[in-house]
Amino acid sequence: MDLSKIKTLIDFVGRSNITELSVTEKDLTVRIFRSQPTVGEAVAGSGQERSAIADGTVASAPDRLSVDRPSSLFSVKAPVFGVLHRSSAPGEPPFVKLGDEVEEGQTLFIIEAMKVFNKIAAPRSGRIASLTDVDGGEVETGDLLAEIA
C-alpha cells in the first residue's frame, strides 16, 4: 500500500463520522481510528485524534517533566503515532521548555509519521506546566505531550 493511499484513507476518516477503518492489502494491514477528546482535553491542531498504525507496532509511554500543577490544566495530546521531535532539527533548541509562555497556534512539537512531519501547535495561550521529555522517540496516539496552565 503506498503512502498516497494511506493519506487518502486518513483524510476520509477525518472528514466522516467513521471512528475506525481497517484495510488489508497483500500482507499489510493499516488500521485508522479517531476518537473525540474528553471534556477538559484537546488535541493540538485539528481538534480530533487521527492515526494510521501498521499492526504489530508498539510504543512505550512517554516520561514526564512537570512544575507546580494548577487545577486548570489544558492537555496537549499526540494526534498521531510517530516519532516526536522537540526541535526543528538536531542540535537546534527545543520549540518550548518547561515554564515557557506560549501563544495559541505556536509550534510545540513535530511528530514524524510515515515521513510526514506534523506540527503540533498550542491550542491556547498559557504557560507550559508539564512537558514530555521524549525527544526522538515514539509516541502513541493520545499520549500526553504537554499541559498548558
DSSP file (Angstrom, degrees, kcal/mol; ACC not computed):
  #  RESIDUE AA STRUCTURE BP1 BP2  ACC     N-H-->O    O-->H-N    N-H-->O    O-->H-N    TCO  KAPPA ALPHA  PHI   PSI    X-CA   Y-CA   Z-CA
    1    1 A M              0   0    0      0, 0.0     2,-0.1     0, 0.0    24,-0.0   0.000 360.0 360.0 360.0 129.4    0.0    0.0    0.0
    2    2 A D     >  -     0   0    0      1,-0.1     4,-1.8     4,-0.0     3,-0.4  -0.433 360.0-110.6 -88.0 163.1    1.5    3.3   -1.0
    3    3 A L  H  > S+     0   0    0      1,-0.2     4,-2.7     2,-0.2     5,-0.2   0.841 114.7  56.7 -59.7 -39.0    1.7    6.5    1.1
    4    4 A S  H  > S+     0   0    0      1,-0.2     4,-2.1     2,-0.2    -1,-0.2   0.875 106.7  49.9 -65.0 -35.7   -0.8    8.4   -1.0
    5    5 A K  H  > S+     0   0    0     -3,-0.4     4,-2.0     2,-0.2    -1,-0.2   0.904 111.5  48.6 -67.5 -40.8   -3.5    5.7   -0.5
    6    6 A I  H  X S+     0   0    0     -4,-1.8     4,-2.4     2,-0.2    -2,-0.2   0.921 110.6  50.8 -64.7 -44.0   -2.9    5.8    3.3
    7    7 A K  H  X S+     0   0    0     -4,-2.7     4,-2.6     1,-0.2    -2,-0.2   0.903 109.0  51.9 -60.0 -41.2   -3.1    9.6    3.3
    8    8 A T  H  X S+     0   0    0     -4,-2.1     4,-2.4     1,-0.2    -1,-0.2   0.905 110.2  48.6 -61.3 -42.7   -6.4    9.4    1.4
    9    9 A L  H  X S+     0   0    0     -4,-2.0     4,-2.4     2,-0.2    -2,-0.2   0.902 111.0  50.2 -64.8 -41.3   -7.8    6.9    3.9
   10   10 A I  H  X S+     0   0    0     -4,-2.4     4,-2.4     2,-0.2    -2,-0.2   0.931 111.8  48.0 -62.2 -46.1   -6.7    9.1    6.9
   11   11 A D  H  X S+     0   0    0     -4,-2.6     4,-1.8     2,-0.2    -2,-0.2   0.900 110.2  52.9 -60.6 -41.8   -8.4   12.1    5.2
   12   12 A F  H  X S+     0   0    0     -4,-2.4     4,-1.3     1,-0.2     6,-0.2   0.933 110.9  45.3 -60.1 -47.9  -11.6   10.1    4.6
   13   13 A V  H  < S+     0   0    0     -4,-2.4     3,-0.2     1,-0.2    -1,-0.2   0.894 111.7  53.9 -63.7 -39.4  -11.8    9.0    8.3
   14   14 A G  H  < S+     0   0    0     -4,-2.4    -1,-0.2     1,-0.2    -2,-0.2   0.820 113.5  41.5 -64.4 -31.8  -11.1   12.6    9.4
   15   15 A R  H  < S+     0   0    0     -4,-1.8    -1,-0.2    -3,-0.2    -2,-0.2   0.642 111.3  63.4 -90.5 -16.3  -13.9   14.0    7.3
   16   16 A S  S  < S-     0   0    0     -4,-1.3    -3,-0.0    -3,-0.2     0, 0.0  -0.374  87.6-111.5-103.7-179.8  -16.5   11.3    8.0
   17   17 A N  S    S+     0   0    0     -2,-0.1     2,-0.2     2,-0.0    -4,-0.1   0.356  77.7 120.8 -89.9   3.4  -18.4   10.1   11.1
   18   18 A I        -     0   0    0     -6,-0.2    -2,-0.1     1,-0.1     3,-0.1  -0.475  43.2-171.0 -68.4 135.8  -16.4    6.8   10.9
   19   19 A T        +     0   0    0      1,-0.3    15,-2.8    -2,-0.2     2,-0.3   0.640  68.8  21.7-102.4 -18.1  -14.4    6.1   14.0
   20   20 A E  E     +A   33   0A   0     13,-0.3     2,-0.4     2,-0.0    -1,-0.3  -0.986  57.0 178.1-152.4 140.5  -12.4    3.1   12.8
   21   21 A L  E     -A   32   0A   0     11,-3.0    11,-3.3    -2,-0.3     2,-0.4  -0.991   7.5-166.3-142.8 131.7  -11.3    1.7    9.5
   22   22 A S  E     -A   31   0A   0     -2,-0.4     2,-0.4     9,-0.2     9,-0.2  -0.981   8.5-178.5-120.0 128.9   -9.2   -1.4    8.8
   23   23 A V  E     -A   30   0A   0      7,-2.7     7,-3.0    -2,-0.4     2,-0.5  -0.994   6.6-165.6-130.0 129.9   -7.8   -2.0    5.3
   24   24 A T  E     +A   29   0A   0     -2,-0.4     2,-0.4     5,-0.2     5,-0.2  -0.961   9.7 173.8-117.2 130.2   -5.7   -5.0    4.3
   25   25 A E  E >   -A   28   0A   0      3,-2.6     3,-2.1    -2,-0.5     2,-0.3  -0.978  65.8 -41.1-136.3 121.7   -3.7   -5.1    1.1
   26   26 A K  T 3  S-     0   0    0     -2,-0.4    -2,-0.0     1,-0.3     0, 0.0  -0.467 125.3 -24.6  57.5-119.8   -1.3   -8.1    0.4
   27   27 A D  T 3  S+     0   0    0     -2,-0.3     2,-0.5    -3,-0.1    -1,-0.3   0.206 119.7  92.5-107.0  16.1    0.4   -8.8    3.8
   28   28 A L  E <   -A   25   0A   0     -3,-2.1    -3,-2.6    26,-0.0     2,-0.5  -0.939  52.1-168.0-114.6 128.2    0.0   -5.2    5.3
   29   29 A T  E     -A   24   0A   0     -2,-0.5    26,-1.4    -5,-0.2     2,-0.5  -0.962   3.2-166.1-113.0 128.9   -3.0   -4.2    7.4
   30   30 A V  E     -AB  23  54A   0     -7,-3.0    -7,-2.7    -2,-0.5     2,-0.5  -0.963   2.1-164.2-113.9 128.2   -3.5   -0.5    8.2
   31   31 A R  E     -AB  22  53A   0     22,-1.7    22,-1.9    -2,-0.5     2,-0.5  -0.962   5.2-172.1-114.3 124.2   -5.9    0.5   11.0
   32   32 A I  E     +AB  21  52A   0    -11,-3.3   -11,-3.0    -2,-0.5     2,-0.3  -0.960  11.9 169.5-117.6 129.8   -7.1    4.1   11.1
   33   33 A F  E     -AB  20  51A   0     18,-1.0    18,-0.9    -2,-0.5     2,-0.3  -0.954  17.3-163.0-141.0 160.7   -9.1    5.3   14.0
   34   34 A R        -     0   0    0    -15,-2.8     2,-0.3    -2,-0.3    16,-0.2  -0.998   6.7-179.5-141.9 140.9  -10.4    8.5   15.5
   35   35 A S        -     0   0    0     14,-0.5    14,-1.4    -2,-0.3    -2,-0.0  -0.987  28.9-116.3-138.5 151.2  -11.8    9.4   18.9
   36   36 A Q        -     0   0    0     -2,-0.3    12,-0.1    12,-0.2     2,-0.1  -0.609  36.1-108.1 -83.7 143.5  -13.1   12.7   20.3
   37   37 A P        -     0   0    0      0, 0.0     3,-0.1     0, 0.0    -1,-0.1  -0.396  35.4-117.4 -67.7 149.4  -11.2   14.3   23.2
   38   38 A T    >   -     0   0    0      1,-0.2     3,-2.1    -2,-0.1     0, 0.0  -0.328  49.0 -65.3 -80.2 170.2  -12.9   14.2   26.6
   39   39 A V  T 3  S+     0   0    0      1,-0.3    -1,-0.2    -2,-0.1     3,-0.1  -0.293 125.2  20.4 -57.5 134.9  -14.0   17.3   28.5
   40   40 A G  T 3  S+     0   0    0      1,-0.3    35,-0.9    -3,-0.1     2,-0.3   0.360 109.1  94.0  86.6  -5.0  -11.0   19.4   29.5
   41   41 A E  E <   -c   75   0B   0     -3,-2.1     2,-0.3    33,-0.2    -1,-0.3  -0.818  49.3-177.2-115.1 158.0   -8.7   17.8   27.0
   42   42 A A  E     -c   76   0B   0     33,-1.0    35,-1.0    -2,-0.3     2,-0.5  -0.990  24.5-128.7-148.7 154.4   -7.9   18.9   23.5
   43   43 A V  E  >  -c   77   0B   0     -2,-0.3     4,-0.9    33,-0.2    35,-0.1  -0.910  38.3-110.5-102.6 128.7   -5.8   17.7   20.7
   44   44 A A  T  4 S-     0   0    0     33,-0.7     2,-1.0    -2,-0.5     4,-0.2  -0.298  87.1  -2.7 -58.6 136.8   -3.4   20.2   19.3
   45   45 A G  T  4 S+     0   0    0     76,-0.3    -1,-0.1     1,-0.2    75,-0.1  -0.723 130.9  33.4  91.2 -98.6   -4.3   21.4   15.8
   46   46 A S  T  4 S-     0   0    0     -2,-1.0    -1,-0.2     2,-0.3    -2,-0.1   0.621  90.4-123.3 -80.9 -16.5   -7.3   19.7   14.4
   47   47 A G  S  < S+     0   0    0     -4,-0.9     2,-0.3     1,-0.2    -3,-0.1   0.507  86.0  73.5  84.1   2.8   -9.5   19.1   17.5
   48   48 A Q  S    S-     0   0    0     -4,-0.2     2,-0.4   -12,-0.1    -2,-0.3  -0.975  80.1-116.6-144.5 158.3   -9.7   15.4   16.8
   49   49 A E        +     0   0    0    -14,-1.4   -14,-0.5    -2,-0.3     2,-0.4  -0.816  32.8 175.0 -99.1 135.5   -7.3   12.4   17.0
   50   50 A R        +     0   0    0     29,-1.9     2,-0.3    -2,-0.4   -16,-0.2  -0.993   2.2 168.4-136.6 146.0   -6.3   10.6   13.9
   51   51 A S  E     -B   33   0A   0    -18,-0.9   -18,-1.0    -2,-0.4     2,-0.4  -0.994  25.2-158.2-155.4 148.5   -3.8    7.8   13.5
   52   52 A A  E     +B   32   0A   0     -2,-0.3     2,-0.5    29,-0.2   -20,-0.2  -0.984  24.4 176.9-125.6 120.1   -2.6    5.2   11.0
   53   53 A I  E     -B   31   0A   0    -22,-1.9   -22,-1.7    -2,-0.4     2,-0.3  -0.982  26.5-136.8-129.4 124.3   -0.8    2.3   12.6
   54   54 A A  E >   -B   30   0A   0     -2,-0.5     3,-1.3   -24,-0.2   -24,-0.2  -0.619  45.1 -95.7 -73.2 136.1    0.5   -0.8   10.9
   55   55 A D  T 3  S+     0   0    0    -26,-1.4    -1,-0.1    -2,-0.3     3,-0.1  -0.171 108.6  34.5 -54.1 143.5   -0.4   -3.9   13.0
   56   56 A G  T 3  S+     0   0    0      1,-0.3     2,-0.3    -3,-0.1    -1,-0.2   0.383  80.5 136.8  94.2  -3.1    2.3   -5.0   15.4
   57   57 A T    <   -     0   0    0     -3,-1.3     2,-0.4     2,-0.0    -1,-0.3  -0.612  31.6-171.0 -80.8 135.5    3.7   -1.6   16.2
   58   58 A V        -     0   0    0     -2,-0.3     2,-0.4    -3,-0.1    80,-0.1  -0.987   6.6-177.4-129.1 136.2    4.4   -1.0   19.9
   59   59 A A        -     0   0    0     -2,-0.4     2,-0.2    78,-0.0    80,-0.1  -0.976  21.5-128.5-130.0 146.4    5.3    2.3   21.6
   60   60 A S        -     0   0    0     -2,-0.4    80,-0.2    78,-0.2    -2,-0.0  -0.577  35.3 -95.0 -90.6 157.9    6.2    3.0   25.2
   61   61 A A        -     0   0    0     -2,-0.2    -1,-0.1     1,-0.1    78,-0.1  -0.474  46.9-110.4 -70.6 139.7    4.5    5.6   27.3
   62   62 A P        -     0   0    0      0, 0.0     2,-0.1     0, 0.0    82,-0.1  -0.353  26.1-118.1 -71.9 151.3    6.4    8.9   27.4
   63   63 A D        -     0   0    0     -2,-0.1    70,-1.1     1,-0.0    71,-0.5  -0.409  32.9-131.4 -79.5 165.3    8.2   10.1   30.5
   64   64 A R  E     -D  132   0B   0     68,-0.2     2,-0.4    69,-0.1    68,-0.2  -0.902  19.8-167.7-127.1 148.5    7.1   13.4   32.1
   65   65 A L  E     +D  131   0B   0     66,-1.9    66,-3.2    -2,-0.3     2,-0.3  -0.979  26.3 168.9-122.1 140.6    8.6   16.6   33.4
   66   66 A S  E     -D  130   0B   0     -2,-0.4    64,-0.2    64,-0.3     2,-0.2  -0.993  24.4-159.5-152.4 160.4    6.3   19.0   35.3
   67   67 A V        -     0   0    0     62,-2.8    62,-0.1    -2,-0.3    32,-0.0  -0.446  66.8 -27.0-117.3-165.5    6.2   22.0   37.6
   68   68 A D        -     0   0    0     -2,-0.2    -1,-0.3     1,-0.1     0, 0.0  -0.209  67.8-135.4 -48.8 134.4    3.5   23.1   40.0
   69   69 A R        -     0   0    0     -3,-0.1    -1,-0.1     4,-0.0     4,-0.1  -0.795  17.9-162.3-104.0  95.2    0.2   21.7   38.8
   70   70 A P        -     0   0    0      0, 0.0     3,-0.3     0, 0.0    59,-0.0  -0.283  30.4-113.2 -67.6 163.7   -2.6   24.2   38.9
   71   71 A S  S    S+     0   0    0      1,-0.2     2,-0.7    78,-0.0    -2,-0.0   0.692 105.8  64.3 -74.8 -18.0   -6.2   22.8   38.8
   72   72 A S        +     0   0    0     77,-0.1     2,-0.3     2,-0.0    -1,-0.2  -0.528  68.5 156.2-108.0  66.7   -7.0   24.2   35.3
   73   73 A L        -     0   0    0     -2,-0.7     2,-0.6    -3,-0.3    76,-0.2  -0.699  33.3-146.2 -92.4 144.0   -4.5   22.5   33.1
   74   74 A F  E     - E   0 148B   0     74,-2.4    74,-2.7    -2,-0.3     2,-0.2  -0.951  20.2-136.4-110.7 118.0   -5.2   22.1   29.3
   75   75 A S  E     -cE  41 147B   0    -35,-0.9   -33,-1.0    -2,-0.6     2,-0.5  -0.523  11.3-160.0 -81.0 137.9   -3.8   18.8   27.9
   76   76 A V  E     -cE  42 146B   0     70,-3.0    69,-3.0    -2,-0.2    70,-1.6  -0.976  21.0-174.0-114.1 115.5   -2.0   18.6   24.6
   77   77 A K  E     -cE  43 144B   0    -35,-1.0   -33,-0.7    -2,-0.5    67,-0.2  -0.767  33.5 -95.0-113.2 156.0   -2.1   15.0   23.3
   78   78 A A        -     0   0    0     65,-2.5    64,-3.2    62,-0.3    65,-0.2  -0.529  28.6-164.0 -67.5 120.7   -0.4   13.3   20.4
   79   79 A P  S    S+     0   0    0      0, 0.0   -29,-1.9     0, 0.0     2,-0.3   0.668  73.2  26.3 -80.3 -15.9   -2.9   13.3   17.5
   80   80 A V  S    S-     0   0    0    -31,-0.1     2,-0.3    60,-0.1   -29,-0.2  -0.952  83.7-106.8-141.4 159.1   -0.9   10.7   15.6
   81   81 A F        +     0   0    0     -2,-0.3     2,-0.3   -29,-0.1    59,-0.2  -0.696  68.8  94.0 -80.6 137.7    1.5    7.8   16.3
   82   82 A G  E    S-G  139   0C   0     57,-2.0    57,-2.9    -2,-0.3     2,-0.6  -0.992  76.2 -43.9 169.5-165.8    5.1    8.6   15.3
   83   83 A V  E     -GH 138 112C   0     29,-2.6    29,-3.0    -2,-0.3     2,-0.4  -0.824  52.9-138.1 -95.7 123.1    8.5    9.9   16.3
   84   84 A L  E     - H   0 111C   0     53,-2.9    52,-3.7    -2,-0.6     2,-0.5  -0.655  16.8-169.4 -85.1 132.0    8.3   13.1   18.5
   85   85 A H  E     - H   0 110C   0     25,-3.2    25,-2.2    -2,-0.4    50,-0.1  -0.989  12.0-168.1-120.4 125.8   10.8   15.9   17.8
   86   86 A R  S    S+     0   0    0     -2,-0.5     9,-3.3    23,-0.2    10,-0.4   0.520  75.7  40.1 -89.6  -5.9   11.0   18.7   20.3
   87   87 A S  B    S-J   94   0D   0      7,-0.3    23,-0.1     8,-0.1    21,-0.0  -0.901  85.6-112.9-136.6 167.2   13.1   20.9   18.0
   88   88 A S  S    S+     0   0    0      5,-0.5    -1,-0.0    -2,-0.3    21,-0.0   0.747  97.3   0.1 -73.6 -23.2   13.1   21.7   14.3
   89   89 A A  S >  S-     0   0    0      4,-0.2     3,-2.1    -3,-0.0    -1,-0.2  -0.982  92.8 -75.9-158.9 156.2   16.4   20.0   13.6
   90   90 A P  T 3  S+     0   0    0      0, 0.0    -2,-0.0     0, 0.0    -5,-0.0  -0.330 119.3  19.6 -56.5 135.9   19.1   18.0   15.6
   91   91 A G  T 3  S+     0   0    0      1,-0.3    -3,-0.0    -4,-0.0     0, 0.0   0.285  98.8 117.2  86.3 -10.8   21.2   20.4   17.6
   92   92 A E  S <  S-     0   0    0     -3,-2.1    -1,-0.3     1,-0.1     3,-0.1  -0.539  75.6 -96.3 -84.8 155.0   18.6   23.2   17.5
   93   93 A P        -     0   0    0      0, 0.0    -5,-0.5     0, 0.0    -4,-0.2  -0.359  49.8 -94.4 -67.1 153.0   17.0   24.5   20.7
   94   94 A P  B     -J   87   0D   0      0, 0.0    -7,-0.3     0, 0.0     3,-0.1  -0.259  27.2-118.3 -65.5 155.9   13.6   23.0   21.5
   95   95 A F  S    S+     0   0    0     -9,-3.3     2,-0.3    13,-0.3    -8,-0.1   0.920  95.4   5.3 -58.7 -44.7   10.4   24.7   20.4
   96   96 A V        -     0   0    0     12,-0.4     2,-0.3   -10,-0.4    -1,-0.2  -0.965  65.1-154.7-140.6 156.1    9.4   25.1   24.1
   97   97 A K    >   -     0   0    0     -2,-0.3     3,-2.2    -3,-0.1    31,-0.3  -0.857  44.9 -74.8-123.9 162.1   10.8   24.5   27.6
   98   98 A L  T 3  S+     0   0    0     -2,-0.3    31,-0.1     1,-0.3   -32,-0.1  -0.340 120.7  19.9 -55.7 129.0    9.1   23.8   30.9
   99   99 A G  T 3  S+     0   0    0     29,-2.2    -1,-0.3     1,-0.3    30,-0.1   0.278  90.0 139.8  92.3 -10.5    7.7   27.1   32.2
  100  100 A D    <   -     0   0    0     -3,-2.2    28,-2.8    27,-0.1     2,-0.4  -0.331  53.9-124.5 -65.1 146.6    7.7   29.0   28.8
  101  101 A E  E     -K  127   0E   0     26,-0.2     2,-0.3    47,-0.0    26,-0.3  -0.804  33.7-166.1 -87.1 133.2    4.7   31.2   28.0
  102  102 A V  E     -K  126   0E   0     24,-3.6    24,-2.1    -2,-0.4     2,-0.3  -0.886  14.2-135.1-123.6 154.7    3.2   30.1   24.7
  103  103 A E    >   -     0   0    0     -2,-0.3     3,-2.0    22,-0.2    19,-0.3  -0.753  40.3 -89.6-101.5 152.0    0.7   31.8   22.2
  104  104 A E  T 3  S+     0   0    0     -2,-0.3    21,-0.1     1,-0.3     3,-0.1  -0.409 116.4  21.8 -58.9 132.7   -2.2   29.9   20.7
  105  105 A G  T 3  S+     0   0    0     17,-3.3    -1,-0.3     1,-0.3     2,-0.1   0.277  88.2 138.8  90.8 -10.1   -1.0   28.4   17.4
  106  106 A Q    <   -     0   0    0     -3,-2.0    16,-2.6    16,-0.1    -1,-0.3  -0.453  62.3-106.4 -68.4 138.2    2.7   28.4   18.4
  107  107 A T  E     + I   0 121C   0     14,-0.2    14,-0.3     1,-0.2    -1,-0.1  -0.491  42.2 169.9 -68.4 128.8    4.5   25.2   17.4
  108  108 A L  E     -     0   0C   0     12,-3.5   -12,-0.4     1,-0.4   -13,-0.3   0.752  62.3 -10.3-104.3 -39.1    5.2   23.0   20.4
  109  109 A F  E     - I   0 120C   0     11,-1.4    11,-2.8   -14,-0.1     2,-0.4  -0.914  53.8-130.8-150.5 169.8    6.4   19.7   18.7
  110  110 A I  E     -HI  85 119C   0    -25,-2.2   -25,-3.2    -2,-0.3     2,-0.6  -0.998  16.8-159.6-128.0 132.9    6.8   17.9   15.4
  111  111 A I  E     -HI  84 118C   0      7,-2.7     7,-2.8    -2,-0.4     2,-0.7  -0.962   8.7-149.9-113.0 121.5    5.6   14.3   15.1
  112  112 A E  E     +HI  83 117C   0    -29,-3.0   -29,-2.6    -2,-0.6     2,-0.4  -0.803  22.7 171.1 -91.3 117.3    7.1   12.4   12.2
  113  113 A A  E >  S- I   0 116C   0      3,-2.8     3,-1.4    -2,-0.7   -31,-0.1  -0.970  70.2 -19.1-131.5 116.6    4.7    9.8   10.9
  114  114 A M  T 3  S-     0   0    0     -2,-0.4    -1,-0.1     1,-0.3     3,-0.1   0.898 126.6 -53.4  53.6  46.2    5.4    7.8    7.7
  115  115 A K  T 3  S+     0   0    0      1,-0.2     2,-0.5    -3,-0.0    -1,-0.3   0.627 114.1 120.4  65.0  16.8    7.9   10.5    6.6
  116  116 A V  E <   -I  113   0C   0     -3,-1.4    -3,-2.8     2,-0.0     2,-0.7  -0.948  58.3-142.5-108.3 130.9    5.2   13.3    7.1
  117  117 A F  E     -I  112   0C   0     -2,-0.5     2,-0.6    -5,-0.2    -5,-0.2  -0.842  15.6-164.9 -98.7 110.9    6.1   16.0    9.6
  118  118 A N  E     -I  111   0C   0     -7,-2.8    -7,-2.7    -2,-0.7     2,-0.4  -0.854  11.8-142.2 -99.6 116.7    3.1   17.0   11.6
  119  119 A K  E     -I  110   0C   0     -2,-0.6     2,-0.6    -9,-0.2    -9,-0.2  -0.632   8.9-150.0 -77.5 132.7    3.4   20.3   13.5
  120  120 A I  E     -I  109   0C   0    -11,-2.8   -12,-3.5    -2,-0.4   -11,-1.4  -0.925  19.2-163.7-105.7 114.8    1.7   20.2   16.9
  121  121 A A  E     -I  107   0C   0     -2,-0.6   -76,-0.3   -14,-0.3   -14,-0.2  -0.628  28.1 -96.7-101.7 155.3    0.5   23.7   17.8
  122  122 A A        -     0   0    0    -16,-2.6   -17,-3.3   -19,-0.3   -16,-0.1  -0.554  26.3-152.1 -67.8 124.5   -0.6   25.2   21.1
  123  123 A P  S    S+     0   0    0      0, 0.0     2,-0.3     0, 0.0    -1,-0.2   0.645  77.0   4.7 -75.2 -13.2   -4.4   25.0   21.3
  124  124 A R  S    S-     0   0    0    -21,-0.2     2,-0.2   -18,-0.1   -19,-0.1  -0.977  84.7 -91.5-159.4 165.7   -4.4   28.0   23.6
  125  125 A S        +     0   0    0     -2,-0.3     2,-0.3   -21,-0.1   -22,-0.2  -0.495  67.9  93.9 -79.6 153.5   -2.1   30.6   25.2
  126  126 A G  E    S-K  102   0E   0    -24,-2.1   -24,-3.6    -2,-0.2     2,-0.4  -0.978  71.0 -53.5 158.2-165.5   -0.6   30.0   28.6
  127  127 A R  E     -K  101   0E   0     -2,-0.3    22,-3.0   -26,-0.3     2,-0.7  -0.876  48.6-113.7-109.0 137.5    2.4   28.6   30.5
  128  128 A I  E     + F   0 148B   0    -28,-2.8   -29,-2.2    -2,-0.4    20,-0.2  -0.594  40.7 169.2 -70.8 110.2    3.9   25.1   29.9
  129  129 A A  E     +     0   0B   0     18,-2.7   -62,-2.8    -2,-0.7     2,-0.3   0.683  66.2  20.2 -97.1 -22.8    3.2   23.4   33.2
  130  130 A S  E     -DF  66 147B   0     17,-1.4    17,-2.1   -64,-0.2     2,-0.3  -0.992  67.0-178.6-148.8 142.6    4.1   19.9   32.2
  131  131 A L  E     -DF  65 146B   0    -66,-3.2   -66,-1.9    -2,-0.3    15,-0.2  -0.992  27.2-120.0-149.5 133.2    6.2   18.6   29.3
  132  132 A T  E     -D   64   0B   0     13,-2.8   -68,-0.2    -2,-0.3    13,-0.1  -0.398  12.3-149.4 -67.4 148.5    7.2   15.2   28.0
  133  133 A D        +     0   0    0    -70,-1.1     2,-0.3    -2,-0.1   -69,-0.1   0.324  59.5 120.5-100.8   8.2   10.9   14.5   27.9
  134  134 A V        +     0   0    0    -71,-0.5     2,-0.3    11,-0.1    -2,-0.1  -0.564  33.1 166.7 -69.3 129.3   10.6   12.2   24.9
  135  135 A D        +     0   0    0     -2,-0.3   -50,-0.2   -50,-0.1     3,-0.1  -0.890  69.9   1.5-147.7 114.4   12.7   13.6   22.0
  136  136 A G  S    S+     0   0    0    -52,-3.7     2,-0.2     1,-0.4   -51,-0.1   0.522 109.5 107.5  85.3   5.7   13.5   11.4   19.0
  137  137 A G  S    S-     0   0    0    -53,-0.4   -53,-2.9     1,-0.1    -1,-0.4  -0.660  75.6 -87.4-112.1 170.4   11.4    8.6   20.5
  138  138 A E  E     -G   83   0C   0    -55,-0.2     2,-0.3    -2,-0.2   -55,-0.2  -0.496  34.9-168.4 -80.5 144.0    8.0    7.1   19.6
  139  139 A V  E     -G   82   0C   0    -57,-2.9   -57,-2.0    -2,-0.2     2,-0.3  -0.951  15.5-132.6-125.4 151.2    4.7    8.4   21.0
  140  140 A E    >   -     0   0    0     -2,-0.3     3,-2.3   -59,-0.2   -62,-0.3  -0.682  38.7 -85.0 -99.0 152.1    1.3    6.8   20.7
  141  141 A T  T 3  S+     0   0    0      1,-0.3   -60,-0.1    -2,-0.3     3,-0.1  -0.367 118.7  22.2 -54.4 129.5   -1.9    8.5   19.6
  142  142 A G  T 3  S+     0   0    0    -64,-3.2    -1,-0.3     1,-0.3     2,-0.1   0.329  85.1 144.8  91.9  -7.4   -3.4   10.1   22.7
  143  143 A D    <   -     0   0    0     -3,-2.3   -65,-2.5   -65,-0.2     2,-0.5  -0.420  58.0-111.6 -63.9 138.5   -0.1   10.3   24.7
  144  144 A L  E     +E   77   0B   0    -67,-0.2   -67,-0.2     1,-0.2     3,-0.1  -0.608  41.5 170.8 -72.8 120.6    0.1   13.4   26.9
  145  145 A L  E     -     0   0B   0    -69,-3.0   -13,-2.8    -2,-0.5     2,-0.3   0.800  60.6 -15.2 -99.8 -39.0    2.8   15.6   25.5
  146  146 A A  E     -EF  76 131B   0    -70,-1.6   -70,-3.0   -15,-0.2     2,-0.4  -0.981  50.9-138.2-159.0 162.8    2.3   18.8   27.5
  147  147 A E  E     -EF  75 130B   0    -17,-2.1   -18,-2.7    -2,-0.3   -17,-1.4  -0.999  16.0-153.3-129.8 136.6   -0.1   20.7   29.7
  148  148 A I  E      EF  74 128B   0    -74,-2.7   -74,-2.4    -2,-0.4   -20,-0.2  -0.931 360.0 360.0-113.1 127.8   -0.8   24.4   29.5
  149  149 A A              0   0    0    -22,-3.0   -21,-0.1    -2,-0.5    -1,-0.1   0.410 360.0 360.0 -93.9 360.0   -1.9   26.4   32.5
